[in-house]
Amino acid sequence: MDTIVVIGGGAAGMIAAATAAEKGRKTILIEKNEKLGKKIYITGKGRCNITNAQDLDDFMDNITTNKNFLYSALYTFTNQDIVDLMHKYGVETKIERGNRVFPVSDKSNDVIKALSKHLKENNVDIKLNTAVKKIIVQEDKVKGVLLHDGSIIDCSKVIIATGGISYPSTGSTGDGYEFAKEAGHTIKKLSAGLVPLEIEEDWPKKLQGLALKNIEMKITFKNKEIYSGFGELLFTHFGISGPLVLTASNHINNYLEKGKVHIGLNLKPALTQEVLDKRLQRDFVKYANKQFKNALNELLPSKLIPIIISLSNIPEDKLVNQITKEERMKILDLLTNLPMTSLRTRSINEAIVTIGGVDIKKINPSTMESKIINGMYFAGEVMDIDALTGGYNLQLAFSTGYLAGINV
Ligand SMILES: Cc1cc2nc3c(=O)[nH]c(=O)nc-3n(C[C@H](O)[C@H](O)[C@H](O)COP(=O)(O)OP(=O)(O)OC[C@H]3O[C@@H](n4cnc5c(N)ncnc54)[C@H](O)[C@@H]3O)c2cc1C
């Protein structure tokens, strides 16, 4: 019987191998690490946001690159299918804010265990600590894979599920791009996706650890708005992170290549400028005889107060009843448009996903097979596909893995 080789024991490779084997194919899963699913282990801060429970039509809107290409994959192996698979192997799931699906145990390791059971139940031959060096192709047909120890596994079908290049310590070091390129595929430019932003100013670094919920962020490039969104932001030792920032990064990457972007935070997006001003005036009446530094406690988290005071250039010990209208307007401006500048994202090593990858133009969307090499299939992040945060990226890996698995 012909052998199917799956390269990469991540989310895509594990589903691909188990699916091919379930169909009765003799399947070998090759993983260069000492264990499977190293990246899954760190997903969702160790809790693994397995998928997103939205309707598939809405789900598709969260795919940032090559959404149409993914239609068949997502409708063949849906978000419900991965949840059912988890349940089959004893992992109960729960739905949290934003339709994010997690294991009830909050342990990503349970997801890895479930996928491992799926592989074992279907008798997949798992080879750990084994790295593929090259895919042997003759006359545009897959003939086998060459391993780093020099041995060759003969096969006529191979699924490349080697992932991207972010978090390389998990094993995703971009080997699949080389395999694809050698076979004649084009690789779309690689860049960091869903990645924190470095901030030029010093003050955000002083707020390290502070999370701001329900704020609005607007980003402009040369005075033109290029992104606006609501959500949660986290200050870090280098700048800003958190779901709002990671999502924004996918929209501003191209601009950062050309120069700096300007960020404005609206700390009170639920209030109009007018209502916020009235609120400020009420507080200033209430604290009329206090110093300015003691007048903002009801409006802002305590860590942020000295920053706003310093940016306003109003002396902290000025009595509130002496603050001028012009000064109050300055405070209002800071509360609704707190300015920062970003020159760059953090490096791709810290990105949640890799933007770019194997160009999908030469991949059949109904089978995941290469259109130019017979028997070469792709699954997961190695392709030029990516989505926003919320469980979408793992689902893309599962769905494309499944589609490749049933078609080999
Ligand atoms: C910190 C972090 C948190 C994340 N959280 C979430 C989340 O909660 N929800 C979500 O949907 N997405 C999340 N993602 C994104 C998601 O994890 C990835 O998109 C997804 O895991 C990609 O799966 P994959 O199978 O395509 O690739 P990978 O998981 O990268 O797997 C590729 C595998 O191939 C192996 N390999 C590579 N080259 C070779 C070779 N030559 N020979 C043998 N083996 C090889 C690697 O060792 C690796 O195990 C997160 C990512 C990061 C970095």
The ligand as an SDF file (V2000), in Angstrom:
LIG
                    3D

 53 58  0  0  0  0  0  0  0  0999 V2000
    1.7210   32.4870   21.3880 C   0  0  0  0  0  0  0  0  0  0  0  0
    0.6880   32.0290   20.3980 C   0  0  0  0  0  0  0  0  0  0  0  0
   -0.6270   31.9080   20.8010 C   0  0  0  0  0  0  0  0  0  0  0  0
   -1.5920   31.5150   19.8740 C   0  0  0  0  0  0  0  0  0  0  0  0
   -2.8700   31.3390   20.3130 N   0  0  0  0  0  0  0  0  0  0  0  0
   -3.8250   30.9310   19.4290 C   0  0  0  0  0  0  0  0  0  0  0  0
   -5.1400   30.6390   19.8800 C   0  0  0  0  0  0  0  0  0  0  0  0
   -5.4290   30.6520   21.0890 O   0  0  0  0  0  0  0  0  0  0  0  0
   -6.0630   30.2960   18.9420 N   0  0  0  0  0  0  0  0  0  0  0  0
   -5.7540   30.2110   17.6050 C   0  0  0  0  0  0  0  0  0  0  0  0
   -6.6430   29.9220   16.7950 O   0  0  0  0  0  0  0  0  0  0  0  0
   -4.4940   30.3940   17.1600 N   0  0  0  0  0  0  0  0  0  0  0  0
   -3.5310   30.7350   18.0390 C   0  0  0  0  0  0  0  0  0  0  0  0
   -2.2450   30.8990   17.5960 N   0  0  0  0  0  0  0  0  0  0  0  0
   -1.9260   30.6180   16.1670 C   0  0  0  0  0  0  0  0  0  0  0  0
   -1.8930   29.0920   15.9290 C   0  0  0  0  0  0  0  0  0  0  0  0
   -1.2230   28.4770   17.0010 O   0  0  0  0  0  0  0  0  0  0  0  0
   -1.1940   28.7050   14.6250 C   0  0  0  0  0  0  0  0  0  0  0  0
   -1.7490   29.4350   13.5600 O   0  0  0  0  0  0  0  0  0  0  0  0
   -1.3360   27.2030   14.3530 C   0  0  0  0  0  0  0  0  0  0  0  0
   -0.8430   26.4690   15.4490 O   0  0  0  0  0  0  0  0  0  0  0  0
   -0.6040   26.7810   13.0900 C   0  0  0  0  0  0  0  0  0  0  0  0
   -0.6460   25.3800   13.0060 O   0  0  0  0  0  0  0  0  0  0  0  0
    0.2300   24.5800   11.9420 P   0  0  0  0  0  0  0  0  0  0  0  0
   -0.0140   23.1400   12.2020 O   0  0  0  0  0  0  0  0  0  0  0  0
   -0.0110   25.1050   10.5930 O   0  0  0  0  0  0  0  0  0  0  0  0
    1.7350   24.9470   12.2690 O   0  0  0  0  0  0  0  0  0  0  0  0
    2.6230   24.6920   13.5980 P   0  0  0  0  0  0  0  0  0  0  0  0
    1.7750   24.6270   14.7860 O   0  0  0  0  0  0  0  0  0  0  0  0
    3.6760   25.7160   13.5350 O   0  0  0  0  0  0  0  0  0  0  0  0
    3.2250   23.2360   13.3890 O   0  0  0  0  0  0  0  0  0  0  0  0
    4.2580   22.9580   12.4880 C   0  0  0  0  0  0  0  0  0  0  0  0
    5.0190   21.7450   12.9810 C   0  0  0  0  0  0  0  0  0  0  0  0
    5.9070   21.2970   11.9500 O   0  0  0  0  0  0  0  0  0  0  0  0
    7.1100   20.8740   12.5450 C   0  0  0  0  0  0  0  0  0  0  0  0
    8.1680   20.9440   11.5130 N   0  0  0  0  0  0  0  0  0  0  0  0
    8.6050   22.0650   10.8850 C   0  0  0  0  0  0  0  0  0  0  0  0
    9.5530   21.7420    9.9930 N   0  0  0  0  0  0  0  0  0  0  0  0
    9.7270   20.3940   10.0530 C   0  0  0  0  0  0  0  0  0  0  0  0
   10.5830   19.4640    9.3770 C   0  0  0  0  0  0  0  0  0  0  0  0
   11.4730   19.8500    8.4510 N   0  0  0  0  0  0  0  0  0  0  0  0
   10.4880   18.1520    9.6840 N   0  0  0  0  0  0  0  0  0  0  0  0
    9.6150   17.7300   10.6440 C   0  0  0  0  0  0  0  0  0  0  0  0
    8.8000   18.5650   11.3140 N   0  0  0  0  0  0  0  0  0  0  0  0
    8.8490   19.8750   11.0180 C   0  0  0  0  0  0  0  0  0  0  0  0
    7.3150   21.8420   13.6850 C   0  0  0  0  0  0  0  0  0  0  0  0
    8.2040   21.3380   14.6580 O   0  0  0  0  0  0  0  0  0  0  0  0
    5.8860   22.0340   14.1930 C   0  0  0  0  0  0  0  0  0  0  0  0
    5.5720   21.1290   15.2100 O   0  0  0  0  0  0  0  0  0  0  0  0
   -1.2370   31.2460   18.5130 C   0  0  0  0  0  0  0  0  0  0  0  0
    0.0990   31.3430   18.1220 C   0  0  0  0  0  0  0  0  0  0  0  0
    1.0660   31.7300   19.0480 C   0  0  0  0  0  0  0  0  0  0  0  0
    2.4940   31.8100   18.6080 C   0  0  0  0  0  0  0  0  0  0  0  0
  1  2  1  0
  2  3  1  0
  2 52  2  0
  3  4  2  0
  4  5  1  0
  4 50  1  0
  5  6  2  0
  6  7  1  0
  6 13  1  0
  7  8  2  0
  7  9  1  0
  9 10  1  0
 10 11  2  0
 10 12  1  0
 12 13  2  0
 13 14  1  0
 14 15  1  0
 14 50  1  0
 15 16  1  0
 16 17  1  0
 16 18  1  0
 18 19  1  0
 18 20  1  0
 20 21  1  0
 20 22  1  0
 22 23  1  0
 23 24  1  0
 24 25  2  0
 24 26  1  0
 24 27  1  0
 27 28  1  0
 28 29  2  0
 28 30  1  0
 28 31  1  0
 31 32  1  0
 32 33  1  0
 33 34  1  0
 33 48  1  0
 34 35  1  0
 35 36  1  0
 35 46  1  0
 36 37  1  0
 36 45  1  0
 37 38  2  0
 38 39  1  0
 39 40  1  0
 39 45  2  0
 40 41  1  0
 40 42  2  0
 42 43  1  0
 43 44  2  0
 44 45  1  0
 46 47  1  0
 46 48  1  0
 48 49  1  0
 50 51  2  0
 51 52  1  0
 52 53  1  0
M  END
$$$$
